Amino acid sequence: MSEIITAVNKEDKEIGPIEKMEAHHNGILHRAFSILIFNSNNELLLQKRALNKYHSPRLWTNTCCSHPRFGEKLKDAIYRRLKEEMGFICELKEAFSFVYKVEFEDGLFEHEFDHVFIGKYNGNVIPNKDEVEDYKWVNIEELKRDIEKNPEAYTYWFKILFDKIKNYNLIK
């Protein structure tokens, strides 16, 4: 099913609607978000992307990431997708944003203006099996070591994001 998202410029100003796969085939900058959920032990909830994802299948990444639909407020989209992907909702606060572009081996692109949200949660996780193959809570120091040792096991944007959250002192 076709999904219409929002093309933006480098300042995150809306250009207009674009079909999601068209944006990914042509490398068009579009609005996106990434969510990082920590528990009370300061562990980060990671998900392993499902095998059927159109890019980066079976790679570990942040708790949730997606795109607001065209006309949907970012604040609504983050809660909608967190519930759809991971089966829960918690309070989220925007921490920062960044732009990145990468071309994958299959010719698809990620060219995103990525808004990063942080939350705290200690309850049950009920992942959507169409989106998430697996999940785990990870100690930050262990995660840092594993990314250094096995960078190919993680999504491109998550490795950028992880470096940025260290720089923003968002992890202890």
Secondary structure, 3 states (H helix, E strand, C coil): CCCEEEEECCCCCEEEEEEHHHHHHHCCCEEEEEEEEECCCCEEEEEEECCCCCCCCCCEECCEEECCECCCCHHHHHHHHHHHHHCCCCCEEEEEEEEEEEECCCCCEEEEEEEEEEEECCCCCCCCCCCEEEEEEEEHHHHHHHHHHCHHHECHHHHHHHHHHHHCCCCC
